Amino acid sequence: MKKLIPNTITCLNLFTGCVAIFAAFQDSLAFAALLVYLAAIFDFLDGMLARLLHAYSEIGKQLDSLADMVSFGVLPGVILFKLMQKAIRSSESASLLTMELFPFFAFIIIIFSALRLAKFNIDSRQTSSFIGVPTPANTLLIGSLPLILDNDIFHLHDFILNPITLSLITVVMSFLMVAEIPLFALKFKNLTWKDNSIRFIFLLIALPLLFLLKFAAIPVIIALYIILSLIKPSYS
């Protein structure tokens, strides 16, 4: 019976991802992006509850991966697709063929998310840390873009809604999801500085950035996460 609790939370993650995809296709990108963060909360809670309740199960593991493929695989691809449509339609030099075909480049993110999740499922090295950028981190970055545009206090509209920028995000994040780069996980076995220094440093920098930059902080925080992992690759 206990196993039903984390599995139910996982299903809420899946449902949220489905609603967000629908919202994105209806051009409600800011709402879809907010649902990204709700899906991420459900994704965090199902794992935490499974550990607290000792409610691990094989079906729970598979269900979690399938839910993540929707919320953190298909959804970021759809958000990028819609952003690319907006970017290419505002470009004066784009041909009709380019306008029709270019947005589909975003679906590369979906392919590499699937590769990332499949790799994670069979990689025994990723029990307490990650090899490559996790799909939720990639989705949080992509999901931040419509929210930054919706409240563009730093005047980033032309930079974000640029075909080159969006193409670079697609290529770089696709590569980072499957790259052999060791990254720390925000899992605290205890609260000692010795065992968690990299995590504490990350949080001490990330939280003020969120307060100061709002949603514009998310891409910076993801970059910080990668940089700190590269600076200090040895962690527990």
C-alpha positions as CSV (number, residue, x, y, z in Angstrom):
1,M,0.0,0.0,0.0
2,K,2.9,2.4,0.8
3,K,4.2,2.0,-2.8
4,L,1.0,3.6,-4.1
5,I,1.9,7.0,-2.5
6,P,5.1,7.8,-4.4
7,N,3.6,6.2,-7.6
8,T,0.6,8.6,-7.2
9,I,2.9,11.6,-7.0
10,T,4.7,10.3,-10.1
11,C,1.3,10.2,-11.9
12,L,0.7,13.8,-10.9
13,N,4.1,14.7,-12.5
14,L,2.9,12.9,-15.7
15,F,-0.5,14.7,-15.6
16,T,1.1,18.1,-15.1
17,G,3.4,17.5,-18.0
18,C,0.5,16.5,-20.3
19,V,-1.4,19.7,-19.3
20,A,1.7,21.8,-19.9
21,I,2.2,20.3,-23.4
22,F,-1.4,21.2,-24.2
23,A,-0.9,24.7,-22.9
24,A,2.2,25.2,-24.9
25,F,0.5,24.2,-28.1
26,Q,-2.2,26.7,-27.3
27,D,0.5,29.4,-27.1
28,S,0.1,29.7,-23.3
29,L,3.9,29.3,-22.9
30,A,4.2,31.2,-19.6
31,F,1.5,28.9,-18.1
32,A,3.2,25.8,-19.5
33,A,6.5,27.0,-18.1
34,L,5.0,27.5,-14.6
35,L,3.7,23.9,-14.8
36,V,7.3,22.8,-15.5
37,Y,8.2,23.8,-12.0
38,L,5.1,22.1,-10.5
39,A,6.2,18.9,-12.4
40,A,9.7,19.3,-10.9
41,I,8.2,19.5,-7.4
42,F,6.3,16.3,-8.0
43,D,9.4,14.6,-9.4
44,F,11.3,15.6,-6.2
45,L,8.6,14.5,-3.9
46,D,8.1,11.0,-5.4
47,G,11.7,10.1,-4.9
48,M,11.8,11.6,-1.4
49,L,8.7,9.8,-0.3
50,A,9.9,6.5,-1.8
51,R,13.1,6.9,0.4
52,L,11.2,7.9,3.5
53,L,8.6,5.2,3.2
54,H,11.0,2.5,1.9
55,A,8.5,2.1,-0.9
56,Y,10.8,1.3,-3.8
57,S,9.4,-0.9,-6.5
58,E,10.4,-1.8,-10.1
59,I,7.1,-0.5,-11.4
60,G,7.8,2.8,-9.6
61,K,11.2,3.1,-11.2
62,Q,9.8,2.5,-14.7
63,L,6.8,4.8,-14.1
64,D,9.1,7.6,-12.9
65,S,11.2,7.3,-16.1
66,L,8.1,7.3,-18.3
67,A,6.6,10.3,-16.5
68,D,9.9,12.1,-16.8
69,M,10.0,11.5,-20.6
70,V,6.8,13.4,-20.9
71,S,7.4,16.2,-18.4
72,F,11.2,16.6,-18.9
73,G,11.5,15.2,-22.5
74,V,8.6,16.0,-24.7
75,L,7.5,19.2,-22.8
76,P,10.9,21.1,-23.2
77,G,10.9,20.1,-26.9
78,V,7.4,21.6,-27.4
79,I,8.3,24.8,-25.6
80,L,11.4,25.2,-27.7
81,F,9.4,24.4,-30.8
82,K,6.9,27.2,-30.1
83,L,9.7,29.7,-29.2
84,M,11.4,28.8,-32.5
85,Q,8.2,29.5,-34.4
86,K,7.9,32.9,-32.8
87,A,11.6,33.6,-33.5
88,I,11.6,32.6,-37.1
89,R,8.3,34.4,-37.9
90,S,9.8,37.6,-36.6
91,S,12.8,37.2,-38.8
92,E,12.6,39.3,-42.0
93,S,15.2,37.2,-43.9
94,A,13.6,33.8,-43.3
95,S,12.2,32.0,-46.3
96,L,8.8,30.2,-46.2
97,L,10.5,26.8,-46.2
98,T,12.7,27.9,-43.3
99,M,9.7,29.1,-41.4
100,E,8.0,25.8,-41.8
101,L,10.9,23.5,-41.1
102,F,13.2,25.3,-38.6
103,P,11.0,24.8,-35.5
104,F,11.2,21.0,-35.8
105,F,14.9,21.3,-34.9
106,A,13.7,21.7,-31.3
107,F,12.7,18.1,-31.3
108,I,16.3,17.1,-31.0
109,I,15.9,17.9,-27.3
110,I,13.3,15.2,-27.1
111,I,15.5,12.6,-28.7
112,F,18.5,13.4,-26.4
113,S,16.2,13.5,-23.4
114,A,15.1,9.9,-24.2
115,L,18.8,8.9,-24.6
116,R,19.6,10.5,-21.3
117,L,16.8,8.8,-19.4
118,A,17.6,5.4,-21.0
119,K,21.2,5.8,-20.1
120,F,20.3,6.8,-16.5
121,N,18.2,3.7,-16.0
122,I,21.1,1.3,-16.7
123,D,24.0,3.3,-15.4
124,S,25.0,2.1,-11.9
125,R,27.3,5.1,-11.5
126,Q,24.4,7.5,-11.1
127,T,22.9,6.4,-7.7
128,S,24.2,9.3,-5.7
129,S,25.4,11.7,-8.4
130,F,24.9,12.3,-12.2
131,I,26.8,11.7,-15.4
132,G,25.5,14.4,-17.7
133,V,22.9,17.1,-17.1
134,P,19.7,15.6,-15.7
135,T,16.5,16.1,-17.8
136,P,14.8,18.2,-15.0
137,A,17.6,20.7,-15.0
138,N,17.5,21.0,-18.8
139,T,13.7,21.5,-18.6
140,L,14.0,24.1,-15.9
141,L,16.4,26.1,-18.1
142,I,14.1,25.9,-21.2
143,G,11.0,26.5,-19.1
144,S,12.6,29.7,-17.8
145,L,12.7,31.3,-21.2
146,P,9.0,32.1,-21.6
147,L,8.9,33.4,-18.1
148,I,11.9,35.7,-18.7
149,L,10.1,36.9,-21.8
150,D,6.8,37.4,-19.9
151,N,8.6,39.7,-17.4
152,D,11.4,41.0,-19.5
153,I,13.0,43.4,-16.9
154,F,16.5,42.8,-18.4
155,H,15.4,43.4,-22.1
156,L,16.4,39.9,-23.3
157,H,13.5,39.5,-25.8
158,D,15.6,40.0,-28.9
159,F,18.4,37.8,-27.6
160,I,16.1,34.9,-26.6
161,L,13.8,35.0,-29.6
162,N,16.7,34.6,-31.9
163,P,17.0,31.5,-34.1
164,I,20.8,31.3,-33.4
165,T,20.3,31.5,-29.6
166,L,17.6,28.9,-29.6
167,S,19.6,26.6,-31.9
168,L,22.6,26.9,-29.6
169,I,20.5,26.1,-26.6
170,T,19.2,23.0,-28.4
171,V,22.6,21.7,-29.4
172,V,24.5,22.5,-26.2
173,M,21.9,21.1,-23.8
174,S,21.4,18.0,-26.0
175,F,25.1,17.4,-25.8
176,L,25.3,18.1,-22.0
177,M,22.5,15.6,-21.2
178,V,24.5,12.7,-22.6
179,A,28.1,13.9,-22.0
180,E,30.4,12.0,-19.7
181,I,30.5,14.9,-17.2
182,P,30.2,14.1,-13.5
183,L,27.7,16.4,-11.7
184,F,26.8,16.4,-8.1
185,A,23.2,15.7,-6.9
186,L,21.4,17.8,-4.2
187,K,21.1,14.8,-1.9
188,F,22.3,15.4,1.7
189,K,23.2,12.3,3.6
190,N,24.1,14.6,6.5
191,L,24.6,18.4,7.1
192,T,28.3,18.5,7.6
193,W,30.4,21.0,5.5
194,K,33.0,18.4,4.8
195,D,30.6,16.0,3.0
196,N,28.5,18.7,1.4
197,S,30.7,21.7,0.7
198,I,29.9,21.8,-3.0
199,R,26.1,21.6,-2.3
200,F,26.3,24.4,0.3
201,I,28.4,26.7,-2.0
202,F,25.9,26.1,-4.8
203,L,22.9,27.0,-2.6
204,L,24.6,30.0,-1.1
205,I,25.1,31.5,-4.5
206,A,21.9,30.2,-6.2
207,L,19.4,31.5,-3.7
208,P,20.6,35.2,-3.8
209,L,20.6,35.0,-7.6
210,L,17.0,33.9,-7.6
211,F,16.1,36.8,-5.4
212,L,18.0,39.3,-7.5
213,L,17.4,38.1,-11.0
214,K,14.0,36.2,-10.7
215,F,13.5,33.8,-13.5
216,A,16.5,35.1,-15.4
217,A,18.6,33.5,-12.7
218,I,17.6,30.0,-13.8
219,P,20.0,29.7,-16.8
220,V,22.8,31.3,-14.7
221,I,22.1,28.8,-11.9
222,I,22.2,25.8,-14.3
223,A,25.6,27.1,-15.7
224,L,26.8,27.5,-12.1
225,Y,25.8,24.0,-11.3
226,I,27.9,22.6,-14.3
227,I,30.9,24.9,-13.5
228,L,31.0,23.9,-9.8
229,S,30.8,20.2,-10.8
230,L,33.7,20.6,-13.2
231,I,35.8,22.6,-10.6
232,K,35.2,20.0,-7.9
233,P,34.5,16.6,-9.5
234,S,35.2,14.6,-6.4
235,Y,32.3,14.6,-4.1
236,S,30.3,12.1,-2.0
